[in-house]
Amino acid sequence: MKNEKNTTAICYDWTKFRNSPIYADILSTWETMLDNTNLKEQDYQSYLQDHPAVFLAIQECYLVISRLKLGSDYETDFVTVKEGYSNGTEYELIEIESPHTALFDRTGKPTAKFNAALQQIRDWKRLLMKDKYLFHKTFPTDHSKILRDSKLSFKIIIGRRTGDMEELEKRRQIAEQENIEIISFDRLTDLARNRQHYFDHADIYSGQMDAEPFHKRNALGNPFYTCMGDSQWRKICNTGHHHFYTGLLDEILQCRTYNSHFERFKQLGYDFGDLNL
C-alpha cells in the first residue's frame, strides 16, 4: 500500500445529506418533473444520470454507469455496480421508459412501449448468454451465468403508480415470467425519499474497506457523484480486477465527476475539517 502519511484531505459527514435542504430540493424537483407531461424520456434520463446515488444506487453500490453499450446493437440506460465481496461483483441493468407511458391499453394488453422495454431486456439476456467473451469483458465477476445464480439482475422503470389491482397483478405476473423487476417512477421516488442506509458511514467504513485510508473511503461515499460513461467503464474493466471498490478505488475516484449540489453541500459546512493522514 502506498505511503499516505503526509496526505491532507477534507472529509465530509455524508450522513447530513439525507436531512439537508439539498436532498429536499432534489426530490422536489424530481416530483415536479414527474407531473410535467411535456418532458421526454431523455429529461428523466439526464436527471437520474446526475443524481444516481439518490435514485438508483443500492447498498454497497457507489458506482452507476449510464448508456453502457452491449455489443454494437444494444445500450443500457443504467447499470449499477454492487460490491458482493466473496460473492463477486453484482450488476443491475436498468431500462427506463417515460413516467407518462402506460403499461396496458384499454383492452388490457401490454402497450407497444411496454413490450419494447420487455424485448430490450430479452435481447440483453440473449446476447450475454450467447457471447461469453462480451459478458466477461463488460461485467467482470466470478462467473458468467445469466439465468440461474446470476450476478446480473434486470429492472424496468416505467409509468406512474396505479391502484388498479388487475393491472398490478398483470405486471407482477410478467415480472415473474421474465425474471425482472418492474417498478413505477413513483416507487423510485419512494425509495429515494426513504433512503437512509446508503449515507450511513458503516456502509463505507466496514468489512474489506477497512484496509483503505479513511479519506479515500470518505470520498467513495460522496453522494454527489454523477454516472460514469461507457468509455470510462471500459478503461476500468481492462485492468482485470473483479472487486472494484477494494481493488480499483483510486481509478474510480480519478474518473468521478460531481453534480453542482456538492459545492452547496460544502458551503453548509458539513465537513470534518482537514485531517492529517
N, C-alpha and C positions, 0 to 999 in steps of 0.2 A: 504494500500500500504506500502511496506517495506521502512524503512528509508534509503535513499541513499545519504544523505548529505555529507558523508565523502568519497564517491567514486571518484576516479581519473581515467579518461579514455581518450584515444586518439581518437578523432573523425576525420573523413576524408571528404573531399569535393568530393563526388562521381560525381558531375557534370563535373569534369575534365576528367573523364574516357572516355567519348564519343569522345573527340578530342585528346586523348593521343596516342602516338605511340603504346601502348599496344593494344588498340582497333583495330588499323590498322593492326597490326600483326596477331591478332586473325582472322580477316576477310580474310587477305591474305592467311593464312594457310588453312582456310576453302575452299576458292575458288580453291586453288591448289589441295586440296583433291577431290573436285568435278570433276576435269578433269582427275583424276587418275583412269583409268578403272581397275587397278589391286587391288584396295581396295574393301573390302567386306562391307556388311551392318553393321557388328559389329564395323568396324572402325568409321563409321559415328555416330553410337550409342554412342560410347565411347567419341567422341569429343563433341557431344551435351550434354552428361552427365556431362562433365567437364565445360561446358560454357552455362548452361541453361538460365542465366539472359540475355545473349546476343541474343540467338536464339529462345527461347521458352516462356519465361515469358511475360505476358501481364501486362497492368496497374493494380495496386493493387494486383499483384502477386509477392511474394517473396519466394516461395517455389515450387519446382518441384520434383516429385517422379519418380524414374526410376525403371522399372521392378516390378511394383506393381502387386501382384497376385490377381486374381479374382477366388476364389474357388481353386480347385485342378487342373483344366484343362486349365485355361487361365492366361495370363500375359500381361499387357500393356507394351508398350515401355516407354511411359512417361505419367504423369498426372500433369497438372498444377493446383495450388490451388489459387483461387482468392477470396479475401475477398469481399463479397457482402453486408456486414453490415446488415441492416434490411431485405435485400432480401435473406439472407442466403448464406453460402459458396457455390461457384460455381467451378465446376471441368471440365477440358477439358482432355479427354482421347485420346491419340495420338498413332497411328500405323505408323511406318516408314518402307519403303522399300528402296532399293538401288536407288541412283540417276541414275543408269545405267539400271533401269528397265523400259521397255516400257509398256505403259498403254494399247495399242491396237496392234493387229497383222496386217499383210498385208491385211487381209480381213475386217478389221475394227472392229473385235470382241475383247472384253477385254481379255488380256493375262491371263495366269494361275496365275501369281503372283499378278496381279491387282485384279483378282477375289478372290484370297485367302485373300488379305487385306480387301476387302469388306465383305467377310464372317466372318472375325475376328470381325469386328465391329458389325455385326448382332448377332454373338454369345454373345458378351458382353452385348448387349441390352437385348437379350432374357433371359440371366442368371439373370441380375439385375431386370428385370420385374418379374421373377419367384420367386426369393429369396429376399424378402424384408429385412430379417434379415442381409443378406450379404451386401445389399445396405447400410443400416444404420450403420453397423459396419465398412465398408470400406470408405464410403463417408458421414460423418455426416453433415447434413444440416437441413433445416426446413421442408422438405417433400421429398418423395421418388418417385416422378413421373419421368418416363423415356422418354416418347414421347411428352407430352404436358406440357408446362410451366415447363420444366425440369431444374434442376440445373446442369445437365450433358450436355456437348457437345462433339462431336466426330470429329477427324481430321485424314486424311491420308496424309503423306508426301511421295511423290513418283516421280521418274523420273526427267527429265530436262525440261526446258521451250521449248515450241513449238509455231511456228507461224501458224500451220495448223488449220484453223478455224473450219473445220469439226470435228477434234479431240477435240478441245476446247469445242465445242457445245455438243459433246457426254459426255465429262467429266462433264460439267455443268448439263446436264440432269440427269446423275447418281447421282451427289451430291444432287440435289433437291429431287430425288426419295428416296434416302437413308437418307435424312436429316443429312448430314455430310458435312464437308469442305474437299476439295481435293486440295492440292497445290503442286507445284514442289519445288525441293530443291533450285532452283534459286529464287523463291518467298520468301523462307525462308531467303536467302541472302539479298534480297531487304529489308525485314522487319528489319533485323539486321543493315543494312547499314543506313537506315533512322530512326532508333530508336533514340528518343530524350527524350520523356516524362518520360520514366522509371527512368532516372537518375536525374530527377528534384526533388529537395528537397520537393517541395509542395506535391508530391505523398506520401511521407512518414510522413510528419510532420503536416498533417491536419486532420480534422474530429475527429473520435473517438480515433485516436492515440495520440491526444494532452495530454491525461492523462498519457502517458508513459514518462519516463525520456528521455532526448534528446540523451544520449549516447546509449540507447537501440534502439531507433528509427534509429539512425545513423548506428548501427551495423546491423539492419534488412535490411537497404538499400544497404549493401555491395554487389556489383555486381559480386564478385568473388566466390560466393558460388557454391558448386557442388550439384548434385542431392542427395536427401535423398533416402535411400533404403527402401524396404518393411518392414523390422523389425522395423526400426526407426519410420516409419509412424504408424504402428500398436500400438507402445508404446504410441504415442501421442494421437491416437484415443481413446485409453482406458480411457483417462481422462474424456471423456464425453462432452468436450467443442465443440460448433458448430462454434464459431468465433475464428479462430486460431491465427490471428495476434494480436488481442486485448486480448484474453484470455490465450494464450499459448506462449507468446513472449519469456519468459525465457527458456521454453522447446525447442523451435525452435533454439534459439541461442546456447544452450548447445549441440544440435545434429549436428550442422553445421560443415562442413569441407570446405576448400577453395582450389582453384587451385593455381598453382605456380605464376600466374601473380600478386597475391596480394602482395607478397614480393617485386616485381618490382615496383608496384604502391607506396608502402611505401617509397622506395628509391628515387622516384621522388619528394617527399616532398609535396604531395597533402593532407596535414592534417591541422587541425585547432589548433594543439598543445594540450598540456594537459589541460583538463578542470576539474575544481573542481566542483563536482556536489553534 
